[in-house]
């Protein structure tokens, strides 16, 4: 284990992106309200109109950002954790079939409501937390715990985006985009005036210049990110699931949790339409069980047959990839480290995961030939 001083330094360093974004927001308030609206805009009506529209957007943006940062992640209920004797027995066991049987027996005896599994049909197990993972749950190496319906770990909020925070995260992206577009559009006239030499030669003109540039740059980056998460929302799919399909008894199915666009939206934003765009928690369910087109939320872990191979590609729409015939979780139930798709840093592990997948597939083909 790393020394306490090092761990504290790493924890403090993780707040750097949050401090950076917060500083940008504070500066943008000064540049927009003081330098532009109060000191540059001449028309009183225009001042009042700009400020009346600006502040509600700022409040919703900051509110949703704060909720994304400070809302605790959903954690696994205690009934999913193996007793110490079972966990120790599982760690000592070297035969994968015996490991699988231990997990199956515990899941059945505890009546765990789990539909997702590994390729071999075993429950998904986290060796770090020593628990069986609920559906759509993954281990975050940054948070150091298993997170319910984990989407990804976001450094810009220093928190995991999952069941308890996903609505806030999507709203944060949406309000940030609207905020940037509004600032860019309302400052465009004064930016052009400055550029053509029509604004005074004080320092305020530089604030207006950079305000416009920063708003446009952030808006461009947010458009694709917000659009992608809107797509995931209507598909009822997490970022992890868009790269690797969840495995059911019938095989991998990237649309396994999709209930239709409207119902998918309701699952995240709730039934109360008045609260859809307010940063309060309204998501449906408990983060442990999820309805599917073929099963209800009350289904439990009753059957543990070997998962059938599937011809469904394991990645997102519009791109053709080789079908994964071996689930990465099944490459040793007690591997030395968590699988690449279940770590917080997704991008940096994609290449290593692809290489490991290729090696696993080759070993499977060789064994079948023998």
N, C-alpha and C positions, 0 to 999 in steps of 0.2 A: 504494500500500500504506500502511496506517495506521502511524503511528510506533510504535516498540516499546513506549513507555510506555503508550500507549492500548490496545494489544493485550494487554499484561500486566494492565491494570486490568479489561478486559472478561473476560479469562480468570479473574481472581480473583472478579469479580462473579458468574460462572456457578456458583461453588461456594456461593453464599448459600443456595439452597434445600436443598442437602445439609447445610450447617451447621445450618440451622433444624431439619430433621428429626432430625439427630443430637442436638441440644440437647433436643428434645422427648422423645426416647427416654431420654436420661440423666436428665432431670427425672422422667419417669414411673417410672424405677427407684427413685429416691429417695422419691418420693411413695408408691409401692406397698409397697416392701420396708420402708423405715424408718418412714415416718409411719403407714401403715395396718397392715401385718402385725406390726411389732415394737412400736409405741407404742399402737396402737388396739385390735387384736384381743386379747381376753382369753384365749381358749381356746388352750392349747398345741397341741392336736391340729389345730385349725383353722389356726394359724400354719404348722405343718409342712406340712400338706396344700396350702395356698395356695402356699407357697414351692417345694415340690417340683414342682408343675404349672407354676408361672410361669417358672422358669428355663430348662427345655428349650424352651418357646415363645419366650422372649427370644433364646436362642442361635440357633435356626433363623431367626428373623426378622432378626437382625443379620447372620448369616452370608449369607443370600440377598441382603440389601440390599448388603452389601459386595461380593459377587461381581458384582452388577449394575453397581455403580459402577466397579470396577477391572478388570473383564475387558476386554481390548482388543477393539475391533470387528473383524469379519471384513473383510479388504481384498481387492481384486481381484488375482488372480494376474498375473504379469508378461506372460504370453502374450496377454492381452487388450489390452495397451497398444500403440498404433500406433507404429511407428518414427518418428523425427523427420521424415524426409523425407516419409513418408505423411501425418503429421499436418499438416505445413506445406502440403503440396499440398491437403489437404482444407480448410484454412483459406482458402487463396487461391481455391479454386473457388467460383464464384457460382451455378452451375447445380445445382439440387437433384438432378436425375437423375444428374449426374456424381458428386456427393457420395455418393449412394446406391451407385453402382457401385464407388466406391473402398472403401466399407465392406464391401460384399458380397464383393469380391475378397479383401480381407484376412481376412474371417471364414472363407471357404472354404479359402484357402491355409493358414490356421492351424488349420483343423479345429476351430473353436470350438464347444463344446456349448451352443448358444443356440437356444431356441425362441421366446422373446418378441421382438417387433419393433414397429416403428411401423405406423401404418395403411397406409403405402405399401409395406410389406414390407421395409424396411431394418432393419439391426441398430440397436438403441438405442445412441446414442453420447453420451458425456459430454465436452463441450468443455472443461471445467475440468481434468479428470484426463487427457484425451486418450486415453480407452480405450473399447472396446466394453463395454457393461454386461452382465454375466451375467444370467441369468434372476432376476427378483425383486430385483435390485440397484438402488439409487437413490443419488443424490448427496445428502449431508447438508451444508448450508451452514454449520452450526455446527461440525461436526467437520472440515469442509474436505476430505472424501474420499468416494469411493463406498463404500457399506456393503453387504455381502452380506446378502440377504434383509432389507432394512431395513423395520422396522415403523414407527418414529417416533423422533424425538429427544426424550428425556425430561429436562426441566430438574431434576426431583426427584432424579435420579441423575447428572446432568451427563454423560450418556453416551448413545450411540445404542442403541436396542433393536433387535437384529437377530439374525442366525443364531447368533452366539456367546453372546448374552446373553438371548435370549427366554425360555428355560426359567427362568433366574434371576429375570427380571422377573416372570413369572407366579407363581413361588414366593414372591417378595417380597410381591406383592399378597395372596396367599393367607395367608401367615403373619402379615402385618400385620393382616389382617382378623380372624383367629382371636385374635391378641394383644389387639386392641382389645375384641373381644366378651368375652374372658375377664376382662380388667381391669374392664370395665363391670359384668359380672354379679357378680363377687366383691366389688366395692366398693359395689354398689347398697344393701345393707343398712345400711352405715355412712353412706352418703350420705343415706339417708332418716332415719337416727337423728340425724345432724347437722342436717338441715333442720327436724326437729321439736324441736330443742334438747336432744337426749339426749347429745350429745358435748360434751366440755369446751370451754372458750373460748380455747384456745391457738391458735397459728398452724397447727398440724397439721390442723385441721378445714378450713382453706381449701385445703390441698393435696388433701385427699380430695374436696372439692367440685369443684375444677377438674380433677382426675384423671378423675372420672366424666364430666364434660361433654366434655372433650377426647377420651376414649375413644369416647363415643357419636358425636360429630361426625365423627371420622375413620372410624369403622365405617360410618356412613351413606354417606360419599363413596366408600369402598372397595368396598362391595357392588356398585354399578353397574359400576365399573371392572373389578373382578375377574370379574364375570359376563360382561362384554363380551369380555374376553380368553379366557375359557373357551369362549365361543361361537366366537371366531376360531380357537382351537386345534382344536376338533373339525371345523371347516370347512376347516382348512389355508389360512387366508387372513390376510394382514397387514392392519394398519389402512389402509395406502395402497391395497391391493387391494380393500378393502371400499368405498372411495370411487371407485376407478377400476379397472375390470377389466383384468387383463393381456391383451395381444393376442397371439393365436397365428395360424398361417397360416389357420385357419378363421374367425378373427374374435375379438372380445372374449369372454372366458369367465371369469366370476368364480369358477367352480368348476373351473377348468382344472387345478389342482394337488390337488384333493381325491381321496383314495384310500379314503374311508370313515372313519367316526368313529374306530374303533380304530386303523387305520393312520395316520391323521392325528395322533393322540395319540402313537403310537410314534415318529413322525418327529421330534417335539420332545423327548419324555422318554426315548426309547431302549427297547431290548428288556429290559434288566435291571430287573425289577420292584423289586428291593431298593433301587435307586438313584432310583426315580421321584420321591421326595419329599425327596431329599438334594441340596443345592446343589453338585453336581458335574456337569461337562459330559458329557452322554450322548446328545445329539441325533444323529440319523442323517445320513449324507451329509457332503459337503464344503462346502456353502453355495454351490456354483457350479452344480451340476446337480441337478435335482429330478425324481423320477418323476411321471408323469401317468397318468391312466386309459388313455391310448392309446399312450404311448411309454415307453421305458425310460430310465434315467439315462445310458446310453451314446450316446443319439442326438446327432448333431452337426448343424452348420448346413449342410445339404446343399441345401435348396430355399429360394428367396427370391422366391416368387411374390407378387403383390399380395394383401394380406389382404382377404378378402371382408367386406362389411358384415354386421353381425349385428343381430338383433332383441333380443338379450339386454340388459336394462338394465345400465348400468355401475355402479350403486350397490348398496347392501346390501339385504338381504331386508326385506320389509314396507313399503317406501316406493317409490312409482313416480316415476321421473324420466325426462326425455326421453333417448332413446338417443343416445349420442355417435357420430356418424358420422365424425368426424375426431379422430384421436388427438392429444393435446396435444403429444406428442413430435415429431410429423411436421410441425408448423407451423414449418418451417425446420429442417433438420438441424443448422445451426450458428446457432442463435438467439443473441441478445445476452445472455440469461440462462437459467438452468436453469428447467425448467417448475415450476409452482406445487406440484404434488403431490410433487416430489422435493426440496423444501426442508425444513429441520428444523421450521420453524414452520408446521404444517399449518393450524391454525384461522385464522390471520391472513391466509392466502392464498386461502381458499376462494372468497370473493366475487370477487376479481380473476380467479381461474381460470375461474369460471362466466361472467364477462363476456367473457373471451377466447375461451372455447368457443363462445359465442353468435355472436361476430363471425366466427369461423372457419367455422361452419356456414353463415352467411349468404353469405360469399364463395364457398363451395362450391356453394350453390344457384344463385347468379348465374352462375358459370362453366358449370354444367350447362345452364342455360337458353340461354346463348349457343352 
